[in-house]
């Protein structure tokens, strides 16, 4: 039987954040600290882009963001 629970977030609001550097990054998010290891990708809600630290890292090229395609999830 399929689980019919509603999403608590919209799949369209999810982004993938990738650390493009060779060093680990510690992100200070509203939900708490998140360690993004070198070369790794994690999924966050798009509201994380409101964090000045994350936006600075994106502008520097240390972090790459892409919209999460839930149909092609890994």
HELIX and SHEET records of a PDB file:
HELIX    1   1 UNK A   11  UNK A   13  5                                   3    
HELIX    2   2 UNK A   46  UNK A   50  5                                   5    
HELIX    3   3 UNK A   52  UNK A   60  1                                   9    
HELIX    4   4 UNK A   70  UNK A   72  5                                   3    
SHEET    1   A 3 UNK A  41  UNK A  45  0                                        
SHEET    2   A 3 UNK A  14  UNK A  19 -1                                        
SHEET    3   A 3 UNK A  63  UNK A  67 -1                                        
SHEET    1   B 2 UNK A  25  UNK A  29  0                                        
SHEET    2   B 2 UNK A  32  UNK A  36 -1                                        
END                                                                             
